[in-house]
């Protein structure tokens, strides 16, 4: 069953193949290896880094005003 899961077969399909009464029973037979656990942790870290990254406004939307931008007489 682990090899099927490693190949991307969804749990509900594995459940039918194994003939188990519950998907929970099928999950007990699935054993991720150390590389999969490490890769999953790295994927989560990368996802969180994107969420925490400072977002910059679109180019030119927050520029500082100069005297030329202000209405009224110019000095």
Buried (B, 14 or more C-beta within 10 A) or exposed (E): BEEBBEEEEEBEEBBEEBEBEEBEEBBEEBEEEEEEEEEEEEEEEEEEEEEEEEEEEEEEEEEEEEEEEEEEEEE
